[in-house]
Amino acid sequence: MIIEKMRPTNEPLIVSDELIGERQQHRPRIRISSLGNDLQQQFYDITLPEDKREEITAQKARIFSLGHILEQEIFRQLEGVIHDKDKVVHTGIEDHRGEEIKGEIDCLYTDDYGTTYVVDVKTMSENSFRKLVDAQDIKKSHYVYYVQLQMYMDALGLEDGLILAYNKNNSEMAEVFCDLDPVFVREQKYRINTLRSSLRGEVVPPLEYKNISYYKTQKVRNKDEYKGLGYIIKEPHPLNRYNPYIDTERVTIDHEESKGVIFKERYPNAV
């Protein structure tokens, strides 16, 4: 739909701070973009002092910068097709400091039939892209993105949203759609109230998503088999970090080096 209307351009891409998408750093706050994460994780993300936070490595910084550059090229090819780019969305919901929780959408797109979509542009690895395309269900494949879209649709009074995904491995693109779910949005607003109360009272909220121990393996390069080498991880988040709803299936790794280790693979279980 929207992809067919993109206009490739041969003009040179000039990399600048504006193009990369550098934004002013804000103090830790409740963010719509991370609302799908466990409330305890969000609590610590907001309250931890700077010296306790995870360091952004040079590699991570390059990944973020490349993603911003790719997104800006997509927006350039969509010039004249999209509207309300980088529109600030007012939720009307106060955070624990009494300030409004706001967000910023990538853009809106109105199709030939007059339907307007909230568009979220995401650059992805091959694995993440395939999960989205194969599932054709943002809630199951990329839960955090789904929460973000739902909250923006609700705040803007729109009923349609889509992820415009770009595969960084081969430049393939895809669109996956979702409809507004008012019941789901109410659940997220309740979660915001829970987080807000915890922050005001300085009380750490309990884990929403139970800690699960699992054996992380290493994939053989360019092959589908697993090596039986890895390490035990215990965390409240699934292998697919975009979906905190966890179910497990016990699978014995069929490889002589695994020594019969049970691999607990997690599958989305959102309802």
Disulfide bonds with the S-S distance in Angstrom:
none
